[in-house]
């Protein structure tokens, strides 16, 4: 006497969690999400490239993972050694909080270096790709900040 594990119990649908339609929908969703993430990533790179160029740095520095943070901290008027604090985000709770606070502080200094207000800092924190594009392609001029203000 064998058991039929995929009996539909009279409801008219297969109770198997591995149906073909579910796999197709999951695959399409993953592809759309991946394309969206790549588009956001490309916008971020383009925006940072223009910000770096406007600040007098070479644009290619924006695509090298840790070096772009060092350069961004320098553009913002912060010590590049603060990147080590920023990389402390691998520490579970404290590191994440410290990195978030440092990121907000750095965004504020970057906004001020381009003559923008604190409201622009909120945009840099919440929607970085868009606001980096605004900084890079906008009319704002880079004002070299004083070191360690």
VOKOLVEX-623830 format. One record per residue (C-alpha): chain; x, y, z. Coordinates in nm, 3 decimals. Example, Ala and Ser with C-alpha at 12.3 -4.5 7.8 and 13.67 -1.06 7.14 Angstrom:
<recs>
REC   mol        c1        c2        c3
REC     A     1.230    -0.450     0.780
REC     A     1.367    -0.106     0.714
</recs>
This chain:
<recs>
REC   mol        c1        c2        c3
REC     A     0.000     0.000     0.000
REC     A     0.176     0.315    -0.123
REC     A     0.111     0.670    -0.016
REC     A     0.040     0.947    -0.262
REC     A     0.216     1.249    -0.113
REC     A     0.096     1.482    -0.385
REC     A    -0.275     1.416    -0.358
REC     A    -0.472     1.737    -0.412
REC     A    -0.734     1.659    -0.143
REC     A    -1.012     1.774    -0.371
REC     A    -0.912     2.138    -0.373
REC     A    -0.806     2.136    -0.737
REC     A    -0.441     2.225    -0.691
REC     A    -0.120     2.042    -0.632
REC     A     0.008     2.065    -0.274
REC     A     0.365     2.013    -0.385
REC     A     0.574     2.318    -0.292
REC     A     0.794     2.252    -0.594
REC     A     0.558     2.334    -0.875
REC     A     0.683     2.456    -1.210
REC     A     0.497     2.787    -1.190
REC     A     0.653     2.876    -0.855
REC     A     1.000     2.813    -0.994
REC     A     0.938     3.028    -1.301
REC     A     0.795     3.316    -1.096
REC     A     1.086     3.297    -0.851
REC     A     1.336     3.298    -1.136
REC     A     1.177     3.597    -1.309
REC     A     1.162     3.786    -0.979
REC     A     1.531     3.713    -0.913
REC     A     1.629     3.833    -1.262
REC     A     1.428     4.156    -1.228
REC     A     1.576     4.221    -0.883
REC     A     1.928     4.154    -1.013
REC     A     1.886     4.395    -1.305
REC     A     1.749     4.659    -1.066
REC     A     2.046     4.615    -0.829
REC     A     2.296     4.639    -1.116
REC     A     2.126     4.958    -1.242
REC     A     2.150     5.116    -0.895
REC     A     2.515     5.009    -0.870
REC     A     2.597     5.162    -1.210
REC     A     2.424     5.490    -1.116
REC     A     2.625     5.501    -0.793
REC     A     2.951     5.451    -0.983
REC     A     2.866     5.720    -1.241
REC     A     2.770     5.966    -0.969
REC     A     3.080     5.901    -0.761
REC     A     3.302     5.923    -1.070
REC     A     3.166     6.271    -1.146
REC     A     3.196     6.382    -0.780
REC     A     3.558     6.265    -0.770
REC     A     3.634     6.444    -1.098
REC     A     3.467     6.763    -0.977
REC     A     3.673     6.748    -0.656
REC     A     3.998     6.724    -0.854
REC     A     4.055     6.351    -0.810
REC     A     4.078     6.094    -1.086
REC     A     3.744     5.927    -1.160
REC     A     3.880     5.572    -1.169
REC     A     3.945     5.597    -0.795
REC     A     3.570     5.561    -0.740
REC     A     3.560     5.202    -0.861
REC     A     3.829     5.051    -0.637
REC     A     3.649     4.924    -0.324
REC     A     3.840     5.052    -0.020
REC     A     4.044     5.314    -0.202
REC     A     3.722     5.493    -0.301
REC     A     3.635     5.533     0.067
REC     A     3.982     5.673     0.144
REC     A     3.945     5.923    -0.141
REC     A     3.587     6.009    -0.042
REC     A     3.694     6.077     0.316
REC     A     3.977     6.297     0.187
REC     A     3.732     6.488    -0.040
REC     A     3.501     6.535     0.259
REC     A     3.782     6.682     0.467
REC     A     3.812     6.386     0.701
REC     A     4.116     6.181     0.789
REC     A     4.152     5.878     0.560
REC     A     4.239     5.673     0.870
REC     A     3.871     5.689     0.967
REC     A     3.815     5.423     0.702
REC     A     3.953     5.176     0.955
REC     A     3.672     5.277     1.192
REC     A     3.427     5.246     0.906
REC     A     3.550     4.894     0.835
REC     A     3.472     4.802     1.195
REC     A     3.118     4.727     1.080
REC     A     3.207     4.359     1.093
REC     A     3.159     4.383     1.470
REC     A     2.795     4.277     1.512
REC     A     2.603     4.560     1.682
REC     A     2.847     4.827     1.796
REC     A     3.039     4.827     1.466
REC     A     2.720     4.870     1.266
REC     A     2.610     5.165     1.477
REC     A     2.954     5.329     1.460
REC     A     2.968     5.280     1.082
REC     A     2.620     5.428     1.041
REC     A     2.709     5.735     1.250
REC     A     3.038     5.779     1.064
REC     A     2.860     5.744     0.729
REC     A     2.611     6.016     0.825
REC     A     2.895     6.241     0.947
REC     A     3.091     6.184     0.625
REC     A     2.782     6.255     0.411
REC     A     2.729     6.581     0.601
REC     A     3.091     6.685     0.548
REC     A     3.065     6.596     0.177
REC     A     2.747     6.802     0.140
REC     A     2.917     7.098     0.310
REC     A     3.223     7.055     0.084
REC     A     2.993     7.117    -0.212
REC     A     2.807     7.404    -0.044
REC     A     2.491     7.205     0.023
REC     A     2.265     7.215     0.330
REC     A     2.195     6.957     0.597
REC     A     1.883     6.854     0.405
REC     A     2.110     6.736     0.125
REC     A     2.287     6.517     0.381
REC     A     1.958     6.334     0.441
REC     A     1.936     6.270     0.068
REC     A     2.294     6.143     0.055
REC     A     2.221     5.901     0.338
REC     A     1.884     5.774     0.215
REC     A     1.926     5.784    -0.165
REC     A     2.299     5.793    -0.238
REC     A     2.294     5.711    -0.612
REC     A     2.053     5.994    -0.690
REC     A     2.224     6.252    -0.473
REC     A     2.572     6.160    -0.594
REC     A     2.440     6.218    -0.947
REC     A     2.303     6.556    -0.837
REC     A     2.640     6.648    -0.683
REC     A     2.834     6.528    -0.986
REC     A     2.620     6.666    -1.264
REC     A     2.475     6.968    -1.080
REC     A     2.600     7.324    -1.072
REC     A     2.751     7.299    -0.725
REC     A     3.121     7.376    -0.696
REC     A     3.367     7.188    -0.479
REC     A     3.495     7.395    -0.187
REC     A     3.798     7.228    -0.034
REC     A     3.709     7.186     0.334
REC     A     3.952     7.268     0.611
REC     A     4.113     6.954     0.752
REC     A     3.983     6.816     1.083
REC     A     3.708     7.069     1.154
</recs>
